[in-house]
Amino acid sequence: MGRIAVIGAGVVGLTVAHELSAAGHGVEVVAGADHAGSVSSVAAAIWFPHAVGSSERVLESGRATGERLAALAADPATGVRLRTGTVLSRRPDPDRSWTAAVPAWREADATEVPEGARGVVVTLPVAVTDVYLGWLRARVERRGVVFRTAELVEPEDVGAGFDAVVVAAGLGSGALLGDAEVHPIRGQVVRLANPGLTRWVTDDDNPGGLTYVVPRDGDVVCGGTGDVGEWGTEPDPEVEAAILRRATALAPELAGCPVVSRAVGLRPARPRVRLEVVPGRGLPVVACYGHGGAGFTLSWGEAAEVVRVIGGLGV
């Protein structure tokens, strides 16, 4: 089998490395920062195709990933939990195409939603990001995957001796491949001590802005923002206060809970996910990026497709 360099150590890069090594390839992950420094570490990490558009490919990757994450949830050490919650909508024709990728769901009744809203109640995987990413990194290392810290300008800068390169560097993929369609969607979150919540809620149509409340083991991720084209990574106190007002309106139990941490992440958005062989390179290069707010949601399905594409190159 071939020797493959994977650029990027977020959830997509790590999952691609896992599946390539499982297929028998020798893999080296090259990144400027480890998973703790990636946008993946900021994510609420609930399975949902957010800020990625809808297509048959997205749904198929989402379905495959949901099944894999649900299986991983059987082992608490993975950091994946199956949690029930509600996807709210406040428009007459909400996009529910994503429901085709989940095994079961139901309409929320009037007692489960705010006035003027509709909802879908569904059980979905939620990843405790630090636990899950740490588990995934340890798993690929046990498979013999090597990690190297380096800042690259071109994919070929990974060095000699590789049969192919996979660019899975999230937002950094645009600069590596000269792709001007890649842009950030800034997301701010605040994490509160968990008072005992287990049910999550998302409210994309909230009049005050994107809102979600995602309980994890010891904290609750409250968000958020969807600031297209914004690169700032410092939390804004006024934005945080507005997030907390919206979050506590949906989950009153959060009122007065202490702040555990706060963060900003830049979702790697693109009009369409890019997963293809990049033409005109001196070395076979496969692009795998543009997943917006759905890196966790699509990761295993996308990784399987990368393995298929690499195999088609004869590597």
N, C-alpha and C positions, 0 to 999 in steps of 0.2 A: 504494500500500500504506500501512499505518498506521504511526504512530509509537508504539513500545512501550517502556515502562520495565520493566526486569528488576531486581528487588530481590534481591541476593545475588551474590557473586563467587566462590563455591566451584565445585566441578566441575559441579554441576547448573546453577547460574546461568550460568556461562560457556558450557556446551553449549547451553542454551536460547537464549542470545544468538546463538551461532553459527548455529543452525538458523533462527531468526527472520530474521536478516540474510540468510542464504542464500535464504530465501523472498521476499526483496525488501522487508522491513520496515526502517524506520529504528529503531535500537535504542540505548538508553542504559542502562548498568548502573549501579545505585546501590547502594552498600554501605558499611557502617561500616569495613570493612577489605578489603584486596585478598586475592587467593588465598593469599598466604603467611600471612595471619592467619586463615585459615579452617580448620575441622576437616579439610577435604580434604587439607591439607598434612601432616597427622599420619598419615593412613591408610597401611596397608601396600599398599593399592590393587591387590589381586589380584581378578580377576573372581570373585565369589562372592556369592550373595544372602544375606548375613549379617544377622541381626537385622531382617529386613524381612517375615517371613512368606512363605507360599507361596500364590500365586493364578495364574490364567491370565494376568492382566495383568502380574504381576511376571515370569513366565517369558517372556512375549512381549517385554517391554522388555529383559530380560536377554539374550535371543537376539539381538535387533537390535543391542544394544550390543556384545556379544561379537564379532559379525561386523564391526562398524565398527572396533573396537579391533584385531582381528586384521589387518585391512587396513592400519591405521596402523602396525602393527609392521614393515611392509616398509621404513619410513623411520626409521632410527635417531634422527633429529633430533626425532621426536615424543616420545621417552622411553618408548614402549610396547614391551615385550618379550614374546615367547611363551616360556613356561617350563613345563616338566613337573614335576609333583609329585604328592603323595598327600593325599587327604582321608580322614582317619582317623575311625572311629567305634567305640564300645565298647558299643553296645546292640544287642539282637537285631533291632530293626526301625528302622534309621536312615532318616531322610527323604532319599530320593534323587530327589525330584521335580525338582531342579535339573538332573539329567543330561539331561532332555528339551530343555534349552536349549543343550547343547554338541554339537559335531559328532561326537565320538568319546570313548570312555573304556573302561577295562577294570578288572576286579577285580585288586587287588593280590595277589600270592602271599605265602606265609607268610614268606619271607625279606625282604619289603619293609615289614613292619609290626611294631610291638612286640607282645609276648606279650599275648593277650587282646583284641587289636584287629583290626578288619577295615579294608579301605581300597579306595578308588577311585583309580586312576592316570589322570591327565588332563593335557593341555596347555592352559594358560589364559593370557590376557593379564595381564601385570603392568605397572603404570605406575610409573616412577620419578617420584614426585610433583612434585618441584620442576621437573624438565625438562618433564614433560607439561603441568602447569598453566601454566608459562611459555610453552610452545609454543602452547597453546590461547588464552591471552590475546593473544599477538602475532598470531595468526591472525584473531581477531575484530576486533582493532584495524585490521588491514589491510582488513577488510571495511567499515570505517567506523563500527564501534561505538564509542560515546563512554563514558568512565568518569567517575563522580563519587563523591566520598566524602561521605557524609552519614549521620547517625543519624536514623532515621524512627520515628514513633510510629504512624502510620496509612499504609496504602498510598497514599492520596491526597496524602500529603505529598511525593510525588515532584515536585509542581508542575504547572503548567498546560501544555497543549499536547500531552498524550499521549492516544492513542485507547484504550489499555488498559494494565494493569499485570500483570506476572507476579510473584507472591510465591514466590521460590525461595531463601529465606534460611535454610534449614536449621532449626536450633533456634530462631532468632529469629523464624521464621514464626508460632509460636504466639502470641507477644505482639502481633505486627502484626495478627493476625486474631482475637484473643480465643479461640484454640483451646486449651482446657485439656487436650486429649488428647496434646499434644506434650510429650515429656519426654526428658531426657538419658540416655544409656547411656555411662558414663565408661569410656574405654579408655586404658590406659597402655602405652607401648612404650619399648623401649630399642634403640638401633641400634648394632650392632657392626661393626668393620672386617670386610670379607668375606675369608675365607681362601681363597676359590676356589669357594665353593658356587654351584651353579646351580639345584638342585632345591629346591622349597619343600615344606612340610608344614603342614597344619592339623589341630588335634586339639581340637575343641569339647568332647569328652566326657572330656578328661583329668581324672583324679581330683583333681589339684591345681588345676584351673581351666582356663579357655580358654587354649589355647596355639597359637601359630603361629610359623613361621620362614620368612621370605620374603626370599630373596636378591635384591638389586638390583645395579646396576653396581658400586658401590664399598662398599656396606654391606649389612647383613642386618637386617631389621626383625624384632625378637623381641617377641612379646606373649603374653598381654595380659590384659585384664580386661574384664568386662561388667557394670559396677556400675550397675544400673538406679536412676534417680532421683538419682544423685550428681552434684553440680555442681563439685566441687573440681578445679582444674586444675594443682596442683603435684604433680610426681612424688613418690611415696612410696618411700624407699630399701628398706624391707622388702619391699614389693610387687615392686620391681625385682629384688631378690635371688631371690625366688621364681620370677619369670618366667625368669630366667637359669638357674636349676636345671632347670626343666621344658624349656627350649629346648635346653640342652646334653644333656639326656637323649635328646632326639629327634635332635640333630645334634651328636655329640661333637666334631666339628671346631671348634666354636665355643669350646671351653674355652680360657680365657686370652686370647681376642681382646679388644683394647681397645674401650672404649665410645667411639663417635663422637658420639652425641647421645642425648638422652632427651626424651620429650614426653608430654603427656596431651591427648586429644581427647574432645569430647562428641558422640557420635553422635546425630543428630536422629531420635528414634524416635517412633512413633505406632502404635496398634493396626492401622491400615491406611494405606497410602500415600494421600495426598490429591492428586488431580489433577482439578480441576473448576472451573467458574465459581462464584465465591462470590456468593451471593444478597445483595440488600439494600445494595449499594454504589452510590455516586453515579457511579462510573466502572467500566467492565468490569474485573473483577479475576479473574485465574486463579490458583488455588493449585497449587503443585507442590512438595510437601515431604513429610517423614515417611519418608525412605528408609533410616533406621537406619544400618547399616554397609554399605549397598549403593549409595552415591552413584555411585561409578565404574562399578559393575556395571550400573546402570539408566540412566545419564545420557543416552545417545544415543536410546534408545527413548522415554524420557520427554520429551525435547526434541521429538521428532517428533510426539508426541501433543499437546504444547502448541501446536505450529504448527497442527495440525488443529483444536483447540478455538478458537484465535484466528480461524482462517478461518471457523469456524461462527458467530462473532459478527458477521461481515460487516465486520471491520476491514480 
